[in-house]
Amino acid sequence: MDAPRNDVPARPPRFDPAAGSRAWTVASPAEAGLHPEPLDRADEEIRERFPKMRCFLVAKDGALVFERYYGGADAATPLDLRSATKSATAAVAAIAGVLGGFEGEGASPPPPTLEALFAELLPRSAGDEVRATTTRELLAMTSGLHWKTGKRLGEAFVPRLHRSKHWVRFALRLPVDPATRGAFVYRSVDSHLLSAAVTATTGRRALDVAQEALFGPLGIAPPRWDADPQGVTVGHVGLALTGRDLLKLGWLHATGGVWEGRRLLPPGYARLAFTPLGEGLPAFGRYGGHWWIARASSGEPVRCALGHGGQLVFVAPERRLVAVFAADPKVSRWKHPLTLYERHVLAADGASPS
């Protein structure tokens, strides 16, 4: 990003009640009411300035309206999402019921605690604050579990997690830092615990729950999604999807969780996911429910799933618009495509909705 964009207000998204009833289809930009010229300019800029980009897709009103691939990729190429995996993990956790109830569900059950989920795995030395940590705190990354993260999202402890023989036990042995309890710290271990919570609650891998209740209904073929040494689906990285798959996931969230008239995500979940729950980081935005919420130059919210190297799913429910960018993640430095989204995708859709 060119400048800090985490001064976005915490206003909730607005969903079009009719959006989820639309059948997923293909249309031209003009047929969907978009100006094609800005999208063509984005394609040109990607070819000139983003050599690691692999795909750029746009959907409007439930239709795939723009699709370009680069560097030998095509519509069937699985793309390593890196940390954009976290947004899929959160959706599966919501479907599995491990996040508690959501606004508008009446007498909502409270989110479960780590003690309730992992009583047999918690070490005897685990303090009360660790035991009382809830899945909602994991979702917002406000658990306070001891972790070190840099300003560019580098996580010093991730290699230790990956080298450990039991990732969930490793996570549960982390003490809570009182200074960061309740404050946002980007923490991949929180995401892995969410995936483990799905397994603890349902007895099934998050991948299996996702294929049955999320990917399958969206017409997404069973993807590669890595597992830890105990077979728990990795919560923070390890998922590979195609550009079209990502676009479908984005559109599902843009509708508030309804796909072609069928509700896949619990009511209220997408609203929570797109509402800032923590301060985030200046270079990336505020943090919602495993989604980032930044601010466009125009002032409107920018909501996205984000992975290292340039894996981005931008979702604008008020515009009924989704854009996907995915790039080669095997890089140490990368260009954030926010400027492409702002200058070209939003321009193609015209003025911000009031």
SVG drawing of the C-alpha trace seen along z (x, -y; Angstrom):
<svg xmlns="http://www.w3.org/2000/svg" viewBox="-34 -10 47 48">
<polyline fill="none" stroke="black" stroke-width="0.4" points="0.0,0.0 1.2,-3.5 0.1,-4.9 -1.5,-3.8 -5.1,-2.7 -6.1,-1.5 -8.1,-4.6 -11.3,-3.0 -14.4,-3.4 -16.1,-0.3 -19.3,-0.6 -20.9,2.7 -21.2,3.8 -24.6,3.6 -25.7,6.7 -28.3,6.8 -30.9,9.3 -31.5,10.3 -27.8,10.8 -27.6,14.4 -30.5,15.6 -28.7,14.9 -27.4,17.8 -23.6,17.9 -23.0,17.1 -20.6,15.5 -21.2,12.1 -19.2,9.3 -18.3,6.2 -20.7,4.1 -23.6,6.6 -22.9,6.4 -22.9,2.6 -19.1,2.2 -16.9,-0.1 -14.5,2.3 -11.7,-0.2 -10.5,-0.4 -10.3,3.4 -8.3,3.5 -5.9,0.9 -5.5,3.0 -4.6,6.0 -2.0,3.8 -0.5,2.5 -0.2,6.1 1.7,7.1 4.0,4.1 4.5,3.9 3.5,7.1 5.7,9.9 4.8,12.4 1.0,12.0 -0.8,15.2 -4.4,14.2 -6.9,11.3 -10.6,12.0 -13.7,9.8 -17.3,10.7 -20.3,8.4 -23.9,9.4 -23.1,13.1 -21.4,13.2 -17.7,13.7 -17.1,10.7 -13.3,10.5 -10.6,13.2 -6.9,13.0 -4.0,15.3 -0.3,14.7 3.0,16.6 1.7,19.9 -1.3,20.1 -4.8,20.8 -8.3,21.5 -7.3,24.9 -4.1,23.8 -4.2,24.4 -2.9,21.3 -1.1,21.4 -3.2,19.0 -0.7,18.7 -2.4,16.6 -5.5,16.0 -6.2,19.6 -7.1,18.0 -10.3,16.5 -11.4,20.0 -10.6,21.4 -12.8,18.8 -15.8,19.7 -15.4,23.4 -15.3,22.6 -18.5,20.6 -20.2,23.4 -19.1,26.0 -20.6,23.9 -17.4,23.3 -17.6,19.5 -20.8,19.4 -23.9,17.6 -24.2,14.4 -26.2,11.3 -29.9,11.9 -29.9,15.6 -31.9,15.0 -30.5,16.8 -27.0,17.2 -24.7,19.8 -21.5,18.3 -18.2,19.2 -16.4,22.2 -13.2,21.8 -9.9,23.5 -10.5,25.5 -13.9,26.7 -12.4,27.7 -9.0,29.1 -9.2,30.2 -7.1,33.3 -4.4,31.4 -4.0,28.4 -0.8,28.7 -1.3,28.6 0.7,25.4 -1.9,23.6 -3.1,20.5 -6.7,19.4 -6.4,16.8 -5.3,19.5 -8.1,21.8 -10.7,19.0 -9.6,17.9 -12.5,18.2 -12.8,19.0 -14.0,15.4 -10.7,14.2 -8.9,16.5 -11.0,15.2 -10.1,11.6 -6.5,12.5 -6.8,10.9 -6.1,14.1 -2.9,12.7 -1.0,16.0 2.7,15.2 3.8,14.4 6.2,12.1 5.0,10.5 6.8,7.7 5.2,4.7 5.2,6.6 3.5,9.7 6.7,11.7 6.1,14.2 9.2,15.4 7.6,18.4 5.9,20.0 9.0,22.1 9.0,23.4 5.3,24.3 6.0,26.1 9.0,28.0 7.0,29.2 5.7,32.7 2.3,31.7 1.1,28.2 -1.9,28.0 0.0,28.8 2.6,26.3 -0.1,23.6 -1.7,24.5 1.6,24.3 2.0,20.7 1.4,18.4 -0.9,15.3 0.9,12.0 -1.3,9.7 -0.1,6.6 -1.6,8.0 -4.6,9.8 -7.6,8.3 -5.4,6.4 -4.7,7.4 -1.5,9.3 -1.3,11.1 -0.9,14.6 -1.1,17.7 -1.3,20.0 -4.8,18.6 -5.9,19.7 -4.6,23.2 -6.4,23.5 -9.6,22.5 -9.1,25.4 -8.4,27.7 -11.6,26.5 -13.5,27.7 -12.1,31.1 -12.6,31.1 -16.2,30.2 -17.2,32.3 -14.7,35.1 -13.9,34.3 -11.1,32.5 -11.8,28.9 -11.1,29.9 -13.8,32.5 -16.3,30.1 -15.4,27.5 -15.8,29.9 -19.2,31.1 -20.7,27.7 -18.7,25.1 -16.6,26.2 -19.0,28.8 -22.1,26.6 -19.9,23.9 -18.9,26.4 -15.3,26.4 -13.4,29.7 -11.7,31.2 -8.6,29.0 -5.2,29.6 -5.2,28.4 -2.2,29.4 -2.5,31.1 -0.3,31.0 1.4,34.1 -1.8,35.2 -3.9,34.8 -5.5,31.5 -6.1,29.3 -3.6,26.4 -5.6,23.3 -3.2,20.5 -1.7,21.7 -1.7,24.7 -4.8,24.3 -4.7,24.2 -7.6,23.0 -8.1,21.8 -8.8,18.2 -12.4,19.1 -12.7,20.9 -11.6,17.8 -14.0,15.6 -16.9,17.9 -15.8,17.7 -15.6,13.9 -19.1,13.8 -20.5,16.0 -19.2,13.5 -20.5,10.6 -24.0,12.0 -23.8,12.4 -23.4,16.2 -26.0,17.2 -25.2,19.1 -27.8,19.4 -30.6,19.2 -29.0,21.6 -27.5,20.3 -24.0,21.8 -22.7,19.4 -24.6,18.7 -26.6,15.5 -24.6,12.7 -21.2,14.3 -20.1,12.3 -21.1,9.1 -18.9,10.0 -16.0,11.0 -16.1,7.7 -16.4,5.5 -13.1,4.3 -12.5,6.1 -8.9,5.0 -6.6,2.1 -4.6,4.1 -1.4,2.7 -0.9,-0.6 0.4,1.1 -2.5,3.5 -5.6,2.1 -7.7,3.0 -8.5,6.7 -12.0,8.2 -12.9,11.9 -9.9,13.2 -10.4,10.6 -8.6,7.2 -10.6,4.0 -8.7,1.0 -9.8,-2.3 -9.8,-3.3 -8.7,-6.7 -12.3,-7.6 -13.0,-6.7 -15.1,-3.5 -14.1,-0.3 -11.8,2.2 -12.4,5.7 -10.0,8.5 -8.5,11.9 -4.8,11.5 -1.9,13.9 1.9,13.4 3.1,12.7 -0.2,11.1 -3.1,13.5 -6.0,11.1 -9.8,11.5 -11.5,8.1 -15.2,8.1 -17.5,5.1 -21.0,6.1 -22.4,2.7 -21.3,2.8 -22.1,6.5 -18.5,6.7 -15.6,9.1 -12.0,9.0 -9.3,11.7 -5.6,11.3 -3.1,14.1 0.6,14.2 3.7,16.4 4.1,16.5 7.7,17.6 9.0,14.1 10.4,12.1 9.1,8.7 5.9,8.2 3.6,5.4 0.2,5.1 -2.5,4.9 -4.6,2.4 -3.8,-0.3 -5.0,1.9 -8.3,2.5 -8.7,-1.2 -7.7,-2.8 -9.2,-0.3 -11.7,2.2 -13.6,-0.4 -13.3,-2.9 -14.9,-0.3 -17.9,-0.2 -18.3,-4.0 -19.1,-6.1 -19.2,-4.7 -22.7,-3.6 -24.2,-6.0"/>
</svg>
